[in-house]
């Protein structure tokens, strides 16, 4: 994980980053700190970047029970688990942050969000039509839980009140 975070930070080194916003979870915060050190950018934490649910949030829940709950949330986007948010709620939560950032930063800003794969796909599945998502993977919705590797980069562009996917789950920067 540390090497991936360092390579991700290295990829951002010569880009004009306006700000970094990170999930409150440790692994995201550590990655954000590497990026902030490399780019000399300010870093902020926002709980809207947390995953829909995390193993360990529900006392005495086994990992298998967590996985079953996660998979149900993915299959049934409106299902609200005993802890956390539904997939739809999580997508809406990320959308609210993205629109807030778009409204409060100039158009030429480059904001880096350090978050989690499930939250990214929750947002994408509930924001974009399936045919647009299938450009990135032919069965995007069906396999969404497996599409975002750690420290991958998904790029969104905000224009005319809408987001556009400009890159999805790239890991090219991790191969050096």
C-alpha positions as CSV (number, residue, x, y, z in Angstrom):
1,X,0.0,0.0,0.0
2,X,2.8,2.5,0.9
3,X,4.5,2.0,-2.5
4,X,1.2,2.4,-4.3
5,X,0.5,5.6,-2.4
6,X,4.0,6.9,-3.1
7,X,3.6,6.2,-6.8
8,X,0.2,7.9,-6.9
9,X,1.7,10.9,-5.2
10,X,4.6,10.9,-7.7
11,X,2.0,10.9,-10.6
12,X,0.4,14.1,-9.2
13,X,3.8,15.9,-8.5
14,X,3.8,18.2,-11.6
15,X,0.1,18.8,-11.7
16,X,-1.4,22.0,-10.4
17,X,-3.5,20.6,-7.5
18,X,-5.8,23.1,-5.9
19,X,-6.8,21.0,-2.9
20,X,-7.0,17.4,-1.7
21,X,-10.1,16.1,0.1
22,X,-9.8,12.7,1.8
23,X,-12.0,10.1,3.4
24,X,-11.6,9.9,7.2
25,X,-10.4,6.3,6.9
26,X,-6.7,5.7,7.7
27,X,-5.6,4.2,4.4
28,X,-7.2,7.1,2.4
29,X,-5.7,9.7,4.8
30,X,-2.2,8.1,4.4
31,X,-2.5,8.3,0.6
32,X,-3.8,11.8,0.7
33,X,-0.8,12.8,3.0
34,X,1.7,11.5,0.4
35,X,0.0,13.4,-2.3
36,X,-0.2,16.6,-0.2
37,X,3.6,16.3,0.7
38,X,4.5,15.8,-3.0
39,X,2.3,18.6,-4.4
40,X,2.4,21.0,-1.5
41,X,-1.4,21.1,-1.6
42,X,-3.7,21.7,1.3
43,X,-5.6,18.6,2.6
44,X,-9.1,18.4,4.1
45,X,-11.1,15.5,5.5
46,X,-14.7,15.0,4.6
47,X,-16.9,12.2,6.0
48,X,-18.9,12.1,2.8
49,X,-15.9,10.3,1.2
50,X,-16.3,7.3,3.5
51,X,-17.3,4.0,2.0
52,X,-21.1,3.0,2.2
53,X,-20.1,0.6,5.0
54,X,-16.9,-0.8,6.5
55,X,-16.1,-4.1,8.1
56,X,-15.9,-3.6,11.8
57,X,-18.6,-0.9,11.9
58,X,-21.2,-3.4,13.2
59,X,-20.0,-5.1,16.4
60,X,-19.6,-8.9,16.1
61,X,-20.3,-9.0,12.4
62,X,-18.1,-11.6,10.7
63,X,-16.2,-10.8,7.5
64,X,-18.5,-13.2,5.6
65,X,-21.6,-11.4,7.0
66,X,-20.1,-8.1,5.9
67,X,-19.4,-9.3,2.4
68,X,-23.0,-10.7,2.1
69,X,-24.3,-7.3,3.3
70,X,-22.1,-5.5,0.8
71,X,-23.2,-7.7,-2.0
72,X,-26.8,-7.2,-1.1
73,X,-26.3,-3.4,-1.1
74,X,-24.7,-3.7,-4.6
75,X,-27.6,-5.9,-6.0
76,X,-30.3,-3.8,-4.3
77,X,-29.2,-0.2,-4.4
78,X,-32.0,1.0,-2.2
79,X,-31.3,-1.6,0.6
80,X,-30.2,0.2,3.8
81,X,-27.9,-2.1,5.8
82,X,-28.0,-2.3,9.6
83,X,-24.9,0.0,9.5
84,X,-23.9,2.5,6.9
85,X,-25.7,3.7,3.8
86,X,-27.4,2.1,0.8
87,X,-25.5,2.2,-2.4
88,X,-27.8,4.8,-3.7
89,X,-27.4,7.0,-0.5
90,X,-23.6,6.7,-0.8
91,X,-23.7,7.8,-4.5
92,X,-25.9,10.7,-3.6
93,X,-23.5,11.6,-0.7
94,X,-20.5,11.7,-3.0
95,X,-22.5,13.7,-5.6
96,X,-23.3,16.3,-3.0
97,X,-19.6,16.8,-2.2
98,X,-18.7,16.9,-5.9
99,X,-21.3,19.6,-6.7
100,X,-20.3,21.6,-3.6
101,X,-16.7,21.5,-4.7
102,X,-17.6,22.5,-8.3
103,X,-19.6,25.5,-7.0
104,X,-16.9,26.7,-4.6
105,X,-13.8,26.2,-6.8
106,X,-13.0,28.1,-10.0
107,X,-13.4,26.1,-13.2
108,X,-9.7,25.6,-13.8
109,X,-9.3,24.0,-10.3
110,X,-7.9,20.5,-9.9
111,X,-9.3,18.9,-6.8
112,X,-8.1,15.4,-5.8
113,X,-10.5,13.2,-3.8
114,X,-9.0,10.3,-2.0
115,X,-11.8,7.8,-1.4
116,X,-12.8,4.2,-1.9
117,X,-13.7,2.1,-4.9
118,X,-17.2,1.2,-3.7
119,X,-18.1,4.8,-3.2
120,X,-16.8,5.7,-6.7
121,X,-18.8,3.0,-8.4
122,X,-21.9,3.9,-6.2
123,X,-21.7,7.5,-7.5
124,X,-21.0,6.4,-11.1
125,X,-23.8,3.8,-11.3
126,X,-26.4,6.3,-9.8
127,X,-25.2,9.2,-12.0
128,X,-24.4,7.9,-15.5
129,X,-26.5,5.8,-17.8
130,X,-25.4,2.2,-18.1
131,X,-24.3,2.6,-21.8
132,X,-21.9,5.3,-20.8
133,X,-20.4,3.1,-18.0
134,X,-20.1,0.2,-20.4
135,X,-17.6,2.2,-22.4
136,X,-15.2,1.6,-19.4
137,X,-16.2,-2.1,-18.9
138,X,-18.7,-4.1,-20.9
139,X,-20.6,-5.3,-17.8
140,X,-19.9,-2.3,-15.6
141,X,-23.0,-2.5,-13.3
142,X,-22.7,-6.3,-12.9
143,X,-19.1,-6.3,-11.9
144,X,-18.8,-2.9,-10.3
145,X,-17.4,-4.2,-7.0
146,X,-14.3,-5.5,-8.8
147,X,-13.5,-2.5,-11.0
148,X,-11.6,0.0,-8.8
149,X,-8.1,-1.1,-7.6
150,X,-6.4,0.6,-4.7
151,X,-4.7,3.8,-5.7
152,X,-6.2,3.8,-9.1
153,X,-7.2,7.2,-10.6
154,X,-10.6,8.1,-11.9
155,X,-10.9,11.5,-13.5
156,X,-14.1,13.5,-13.7
157,X,-14.5,16.8,-15.5
158,X,-17.2,19.3,-14.5
159,X,-18.7,21.3,-17.4
160,X,-22.0,23.1,-17.8
161,X,-23.4,21.7,-14.6
162,X,-22.6,18.1,-15.4
163,X,-19.8,15.6,-14.7
164,X,-18.1,13.7,-17.5
165,X,-15.9,10.6,-17.0
166,X,-12.5,11.4,-18.5
167,X,-10.7,8.4,-17.1
168,X,-11.7,5.4,-15.1
169,X,-9.7,3.4,-12.5
170,X,-6.3,3.9,-14.3
171,X,-3.4,2.1,-12.7
172,X,-0.7,3.0,-15.3
173,X,1.1,5.2,-12.7
174,X,1.5,2.2,-10.5
175,X,3.5,0.2,-13.0
176,X,6.8,2.1,-12.8
